[in-house]
Amino acid sequence: MKELQVKNDANGKVVGQLVEVPIPTPGPNDVLIKVAVTGTNPKDWKYINTEKAFNSGDDIAGTVESVGENVPSFRPGDRVAAFHVMLTQTGGSFAEYAVAPATTTFHIPRNLSFEDAATIPLVAYTVGIALYQDLALPAPWARKDGEPVPLVVYGGTTSVGLTALKFARLSGFSPLITIAGGSKDVIARDNLADVIIDYRNNPNIAEEIKKALNRKELLHAFDAFSESPSAEPLAANLSPKGKLVGILPYKQELPNGHKLKFAYVGSGHQVYPPYNTEEESKADQDFVQVFSSYLEKILREGRFKTHPIEVLPGGLNGIPEGLNRLKQQKVKASKLVARIAETQGL
Ligand SMILES: NC(=O)c1ccc[n+]([C@@H]2O[C@H](COP(=O)([O-])OP(=O)(O)OC[C@H]3O[C@@H](n4cnc5c(N)ncnc54)[C@H](OP(=O)(O)O)[C@@H]3O)[C@@H](O)[C@H]2O)c1
């Protein structure tokens, strides 16, 4: 089969090459998927270098080809989406076939396109781990008990942030306050937040959050951007016993002695020192299994609307340009996906 291997050229531009490699063999707990559409994520350009090119994609949508001996829940021909194990250096979603653990694979309903499904896996598991494991918020299926929980999400128009708002709505958190910029209409359109604060040229974000909280105690904040100073206005409003979680390591000092806990999606598969501990990963590996089943249900019932997409021209050959645009922060509130069958040279 063919896969796309990417690396940086001497000028830091992402370049790619189609390479003939063997079809991967699923391990006992894995699913082998014929990839129809691959998604993309910022990490696909962040972890490559100029030396060894590799297939850095992890978001898969396609059809089950075969399953490992310990996988009772999938059969050849099933339509699925899946999150591949990150940074494996061999294999990945930029290919005709890819392997993923069954725990991070989920069925997709007939009426959901592979293009839309490819936007879900990595980002959804990130949000699941961040909100329900690291922030320990009540899961969407938990019975509502007492006052609704306020939540502030910084970066409501990043793929991670918008997905967090969707799960926050499913969980019934309120008030739901978010900070976003030029793409904020995607939040308003689906009523995914009670208050949207524009971060652009705004020195009063902390004050605006305070006003929106209306004297309610803030115990949970999620920074879905995590580039300084995003966490500052969150920490400034957080209760002394509150928790702040983000998606990039955050080194800057924060108000009131708060620390940002880094939530790492890879924790659902394995330990990635120093990002997570063995104990965290053990719990997160159980969590993703349960979360996959919940994802299947809300997709089947039409309770989860997928991210806006842009289909890259040229299949796998369009991915390097897509990754360059992600790197230049030119992609706004949209997921770039590629259809494998449109690749010239397969
Ligand atoms: N820890 C993990 O496991 C994990 C998992 C997934 C992603 N990540 C990381 O999370 C980050 C976001 O990834 P993503 O895929 O969600 O990104 P993305 O969808 O590519 O984010 C694009 C959006 O970023 C927003 N943005 C740009 N500057 C901003 C600012 N100063 N404040 C708030 N929002 C701003 C823009 O919103 P507007 O158009 O509204 O301005 C834009 O639409 C990346 O750094 C990624 O590497 C980490």
The ligand as a MOL file (V3000), in Angstrom:
LIG
                    3D

  0  0  0     0  0            999 V3000
M  V30 BEGIN CTAB
M  V30 COUNTS 48 52 0 0 0
M  V30 BEGIN ATOM
M  V30 1 N -2.8900 18.1620 24.7170 0
M  V30 2 C -3.4520 17.4910 23.7360 0
M  V30 3 O -3.6480 16.2760 23.8410 0
M  V30 4 C -3.8850 18.2220 22.4900 0
M  V30 5 C -4.8290 17.6420 21.6420 0
M  V30 6 C -5.2540 18.3630 20.5250 0
M  V30 7 C -4.7120 19.6110 20.2570 0
M  V30 8 N -3.7540 20.1120 21.0880 0 CHG=1
M  V30 9 C -3.1960 21.4680 20.8480 0
M  V30 10 O -4.2700 22.3650 21.0500 0
M  V30 11 C -4.0960 23.5230 20.2380 0
M  V30 12 C -5.3810 23.7690 19.4620 0
M  V30 13 O -5.5380 22.7300 18.5110 0
M  V30 14 P -6.7990 22.7390 17.5620 0
M  V30 15 O -6.6720 21.6300 16.5890 0
M  V30 16 O -8.0180 22.8310 18.3920 0 CHG=-1
M  V30 17 O -6.5450 24.1520 16.8350 0
M  V30 18 P -7.2440 24.7910 15.5700 0
M  V30 19 O -8.5990 24.2230 15.3850 0
M  V30 20 O -6.3080 24.7450 14.4200 0
M  V30 21 O -7.3740 26.3240 16.0810 0
M  V30 22 C -7.7020 27.3240 15.1630 0
M  V30 23 C -8.3740 28.4440 15.9250 0
M  V30 24 O -7.4720 29.0190 16.8800 0
M  V30 25 C -8.0780 30.2250 17.3140 0
M  V30 26 N -7.1190 31.1650 17.8660 0
M  V30 27 C -6.0420 31.7170 17.2500 0
M  V30 28 N -5.4300 32.5940 18.0830 0
M  V30 29 C -6.1470 32.5930 19.2360 0
M  V30 30 C -6.0200 33.3040 20.4740 0
M  V30 31 N -5.0350 34.1730 20.6890 0
M  V30 32 N -6.9330 33.0490 21.4530 0
M  V30 33 C -7.9420 32.1580 21.2420 0
M  V30 34 N -8.1210 31.4730 20.0960 0
M  V30 35 C -7.2220 31.6890 19.1010 0
M  V30 36 C -8.7110 30.8130 16.0550 0
M  V30 37 O -9.9810 31.2710 16.4710 0
M  V30 38 P -10.6560 32.5880 15.8430 0
M  V30 39 O -10.7990 32.2770 14.3790 0
M  V30 40 O -11.9570 32.7240 16.5590 0
M  V30 41 O -9.7190 33.7430 16.1210 0
M  V30 42 C -8.7690 29.6140 15.0790 0
M  V30 43 O -10.0440 29.4220 14.5160 0
M  V30 44 C -2.8740 23.2510 19.3580 0
M  V30 45 O -1.7550 23.8720 19.9450 0
M  V30 46 C -2.7190 21.7300 19.4350 0
M  V30 47 O -1.4090 21.3040 19.2220 0
M  V30 48 C -3.3320 19.4570 22.1960 0
M  V30 END ATOM
M  V30 BEGIN BOND
M  V30 1 1 1 2
M  V30 2 2 2 3
M  V30 3 1 2 4
M  V30 4 1 4 5
M  V30 5 2 4 48
M  V30 6 2 5 6
M  V30 7 1 6 7
M  V30 8 2 7 8
M  V30 9 1 8 9
M  V30 10 1 8 48
M  V30 11 1 9 10
M  V30 12 1 9 46
M  V30 13 1 10 11
M  V30 14 1 11 12
M  V30 15 1 11 44
M  V30 16 1 12 13
M  V30 17 1 13 14
M  V30 18 2 14 15
M  V30 19 1 14 16
M  V30 20 1 14 17
M  V30 21 1 17 18
M  V30 22 2 18 19
M  V30 23 1 18 20
M  V30 24 1 18 21
M  V30 25 1 21 22
M  V30 26 1 22 23
M  V30 27 1 23 24
M  V30 28 1 23 42
M  V30 29 1 24 25
M  V30 30 1 25 26
M  V30 31 1 25 36
M  V30 32 1 26 27
M  V30 33 1 26 35
M  V30 34 2 27 28
M  V30 35 1 28 29
M  V30 36 1 29 30
M  V30 37 2 29 35
M  V30 38 1 30 31
M  V30 39 2 30 32
M  V30 40 1 32 33
M  V30 41 2 33 34
M  V30 42 1 34 35
M  V30 43 1 36 37
M  V30 44 1 36 42
M  V30 45 1 37 38
M  V30 46 2 38 39
M  V30 47 1 38 40
M  V30 48 1 38 41
M  V30 49 1 42 43
M  V30 50 1 44 45
M  V30 51 1 44 46
M  V30 52 1 46 47
M  V30 END BOND
M  V30 END CTAB
M  END
